[in-house]
């Protein structure tokens, strides 16, 4: 089977924003409350950060369970990696996730200011300045036949959509409005010129949007 480029479990507000304004070390999502966007996933039995037994096993759990399925590498933007801008002033900063990041694969961070690669647990971060096509080619090689996930944030997903490189996409829309920040769409119908779209509401209040190429 061909390798796919996938967006998975990407979380948006009802008005299309993936994060708010004013990102900082203390507030990775800016003015947005991350719990309002992500609580559906944290409530599931297969949420990667779950430390206690239990959790839901319905539709939402299907998507958290699928997060690592056949993923061999991830590409993310620098804003997802951390709040720093410009040249790297502190290479001791190694991302939001502590000593055990949840990715379990090589991760390619898009940046205009490359820095040396490093590994934490079973995740290796590489920092690359290049076009989406160039970085994707390297990620495919690292993925060793498996798929590549575009992890975000919004600007990075838009870059890969604009380059027509995304094959499938799952977006989880929360019943909250952010009004400002980084916006992926004004309507999911904006993407139906290139993608089929199926919309599946969940009892949690999240509405799952599934896109695949026409």
C-alpha positions in Angstrom: 0.0 0.0 0.0 1.2 3.6 -0.7 2.4 5.7 2.2 -0.2 8.3 3.2 0.0 11.8 4.6 -2.5 12.0 7.5 -3.8 14.6 9.9 -5.2 12.9 13.0 -7.1 14.1 16.0 -6.6 17.7 15.1 -8.7 19.8 17.4 -10.6 22.9 16.4 -13.2 25.2 18.0 -16.6 25.5 16.4 -15.5 28.7 14.6 -12.4 27.0 13.1 -9.6 28.0 15.4 -6.9 25.5 16.5 -5.3 27.7 19.1 -5.8 31.2 20.6 -3.8 34.3 20.7 -0.9 34.9 23.0 0.9 31.6 23.1 3.5 31.4 25.9 5.4 28.8 28.0 2.6 29.0 30.6 -0.2 29.0 28.0 0.6 26.7 25.0 -2.8 27.4 23.4 -2.8 31.2 24.1 -6.1 32.5 25.5 -7.8 29.2 24.6 -8.5 26.7 27.4 -6.9 23.4 26.0 -9.3 21.4 28.2 -12.2 22.8 26.1 -10.6 21.4 22.9 -9.1 18.2 24.2 -11.2 16.9 27.1 -13.0 14.5 24.8 -9.7 12.7 24.1 -8.6 12.7 27.7 -11.8 11.0 28.8 -11.1 8.0 26.6 -9.7 4.6 27.6 -6.8 4.8 25.2 -5.7 8.4 25.8 -1.9 8.1 25.7 -1.4 10.1 29.0 -4.0 8.1 31.0 -2.5 6.9 34.2 -5.6 5.4 35.8 -7.9 2.6 34.6 -11.2 3.3 33.0 -12.3 5.8 30.4 -14.8 5.7 27.6 -14.7 3.1 24.9 -17.0 4.5 22.2 -16.5 6.6 19.1 -14.1 9.1 20.7 -11.9 6.2 21.9 -11.7 4.8 18.4 -9.9 8.0 17.3 -7.5 8.1 20.2 -6.8 4.4 19.7 -6.0 5.1 16.0 -3.5 7.9 16.8 -0.4 5.7 16.4 -1.8 3.2 13.9 0.7 2.7 11.1 2.4 6.1 11.8 6.2 6.1 11.1 7.0 9.8 11.4 5.5 13.1 12.3 5.9 16.6 10.9 5.1 19.6 13.1 5.6 23.3 13.0 7.9 25.2 15.4 4.9 26.7 17.3 3.8 23.2 18.2 7.2 22.3 19.5 7.5 25.3 21.8 6.9 29.1 22.3 10.3 30.4 21.3 10.7 32.6 18.2 13.8 33.5 16.1 17.2 32.0 16.7 17.4 29.3 19.4 18.5 31.1 22.5 18.1 28.0 24.8 18.7 24.6 23.3 18.1 23.1 26.7 14.4 23.6 25.9 13.2 20.2 24.5 9.5 20.7 23.9 6.3 20.7 26.0 6.2 16.9 26.7 8.9 16.2 29.2 11.2 13.2 29.1 8.7 10.9 27.4 7.0 12.6 24.4 3.9 10.8 23.0 5.1 10.5 19.4 7.2 7.2 19.5 8.6 8.1 16.0 11.0 10.5 14.3 9.6 14.0 14.5 10.5 16.7 11.9 10.1 20.2 13.2 9.8 22.9 10.5 11.9 26.0 11.4 14.0 28.7 9.8 16.6 28.2 12.6 17.8 24.6 12.5 19.4 23.0 15.6 21.0 19.6 16.3 18.7 16.6 16.5 18.1 15.0 19.9 16.3 12.0 21.3 14.0 11.7 24.3 12.8 8.2 25.2 11.8 6.6 21.8 11.2 10.0 20.0 13.9 11.8 18.0 13.4 15.4 17.0 15.0 16.7 13.8 14.9 20.4 12.9 14.5 21.2 9.2 14.3 24.3 7.0 12.8 23.3 3.7 9.6 23.1 1.6 6.8 20.8 2.7 7.7 18.5 -0.2 11.4 18.3 0.8 10.7 17.6 4.5 7.9 15.1 3.6 10.4 13.2 1.4 12.8 12.9 4.3 9.9 11.9 6.7 8.7 9.2 4.3 12.2 7.7 4.3 12.4 7.8 8.1 8.9 6.3 8.3 10.1 3.1 6.6 7.0 2.3 4.6 4.5 3.6 7.2 2.4 6.8 7.0 3.4 10.3 8.0 1.3 12.4 10.3 1.1 16.2 10.0 0.8 17.1 13.6 0.1 20.8 13.5 -0.3 23.6 14.4 -2.7 25.3 12.1 -0.1 27.0 9.9 1.7 23.7 9.2 -1.5 21.9 8.3 -2.4 24.8 6.0 1.0 24.6 4.3 0.6 20.9 3.5 -3.0 21.5 2.4 -1.9 24.3 0.1 0.8 22.1 -1.3 -1.9 19.4 -2.0 0.1 16.8 0.1 -2.6 15.7 2.6 -4.4 12.4 1.8 -6.7 12.0 4.8 -7.7 14.2 7.7 -9.6 13.8 11.0 -10.6 17.0 12.7 -12.4 17.0 16.1 -14.6 20.1 16.5 -15.4 21.2 20.0 -18.6 23.1 21.0 -16.7 26.2 22.0 -15.9 29.4 20.1 -12.5 31.1 20.4 -13.2 34.1 18.1 -9.5 34.8 17.4 -6.2 32.9 17.0 -4.9 30.5 14.3 -7.8 29.6 12.0 -7.9 26.5 9.9 -11.2 27.2 8.1 -14.4 29.3 8.2 -16.3 26.2 7.2 -15.3 22.6 6.6 -17.1 22.9 3.3 -14.1 25.0 2.2 -12.2 21.7 1.6 -14.8 19.8 -0.3 -13.4 20.8 -3.7 -10.6 18.3 -3.1 -11.9 16.0 -0.3 -14.9 13.9 0.5 -16.3 14.8 3.9 -18.2 12.8 6.4 -19.4 14.4 9.7 -20.0 12.2 12.7 -21.4 13.7 15.9 -20.3 12.1 19.2 -22.3 11.9 22.5 -19.5 13.8 24.1 -20.5 16.9 22.1 -17.5 16.7 19.8 -18.2 16.5 16.0 -15.7 14.4 14.1 -15.0 15.5 10.5 -13.4 12.9 8.2 -11.8 14.0 5.0 -10.3 11.8 2.2 -9.1 12.6 -1.3 -11.6 12.6 -4.1 
